[in-house]
Amino acid sequence: MSLTNGDSVPSCTLSVMGESGPTPLSTDELFGGKRVLLFALPGAFTPGCSMAHLPGYVANADKIKSAGVDSIACLSVNDAFVMGAWGEAQNASEIIMVADGNAEFTEAMGLTLDGTGFGMGTRSQRYAMLVDNGVITQINVEEGPGVDASSAETMMALL
């Protein structure tokens, strides 16, 4: 069962690409005392994620932050090297590119996606959520293919 509005985000350690390599990032550091818009997707460099999902957040980062969001984070079940390279390739300097390499956060959220049929193993479902000081205030999970419920535009309308 997946987490929902009013639930606290799971406590675990994720990673981001730092200047000297992968750097641990706890969920307390990411969400504590902040309003965060996190969107998750099945995979870096995949067509839907690269052409439809991430670009909307890159283009609207300033608007999202001016509406009271402290940080925007993109999460995928990839390693920090891949997430860092994808962020650079997409000019996503305003977005925290978060690696959930072992799917620990994704599993604790109850939002895994079985990508074994595509040779991708366990991945994250596509979703977006607003989190205030570690508590989910709004979560939108895509029911099928496409980027509608979790798009930057949909989430902006909730701010």
RAGI-V809153 format. One record per backbone hydrogen bond with DSSP energy under -1.0 kcal/mol. NH is the residue of the N-H (numbers start at 1). CO is the residue of the C=O. E is the energy in kcal/mol with one decimal. If there is no record, write none. Layout:
nh/co/e
NH/CO/E
NH/CO/E
//
This chain:
nh/co/e
3/109/-2.3
6/136/-3.8
7/4/-2.2
9/134/-2.6
14/25/-3.2
15/99/-1.7
16/23/-2.4
18/21/-2.7
21/18/-1.3
23/16/-3.4
25/14/-2.3
27/12/-2.2
30/26/-2.2
31/27/-2.8
32/28/-2.2
34/31/-1.7
36/131/-2.9
37/71/-2.4
38/129/-2.5
39/73/-2.8
40/127/-3.0
41/75/-2.0
46/43/-1.3
50/46/-2.7
51/47/-2.6
52/48/-1.9
53/48/-1.8
54/49/-2.2
58/54/-2.2
59/55/-2.7
60/56/-1.3
64/60/-2.7
65/61/-2.5
66/62/-2.3
68/65/-1.6
69/64/-1.1
70/35/-2.3
71/35/-1.4
73/37/-2.4
74/96/-2.8
75/39/-2.5
76/98/-1.6
78/76/-2.1
83/79/-2.4
84/80/-2.6
85/81/-2.3
86/82/-2.6
87/83/-2.4
88/84/-2.0
89/85/-2.5
90/86/-1.8
91/88/-1.3
92/87/-2.9
95/92/-1.8
96/72/-2.9
98/74/-3.2
99/15/-3.4
100/76/-2.6
103/100/-2.3
107/103/-2.7
108/104/-2.1
109/105/-2.2
111/106/-2.3
113/123/-3.0
115/113/-1.1
115/121/-2.6
118/115/-1.7
119/116/-1.4
120/115/-2.6
123/113/-2.8
125/111/-2.9
127/40/-1.8
128/140/-2.0
129/38/-2.9
130/138/-2.7
131/36/-2.8
132/135/-2.7
133/34/-3.3
135/132/-1.8
136/7/-3.1
137/130/-2.7
138/130/-1.4
140/128/-3.2
142/126/-2.6
151/148/-1.2
155/151/-2.4
156/152/-2.5
157/153/-1.5
158/155/-1.1
159/156/-1.3
//
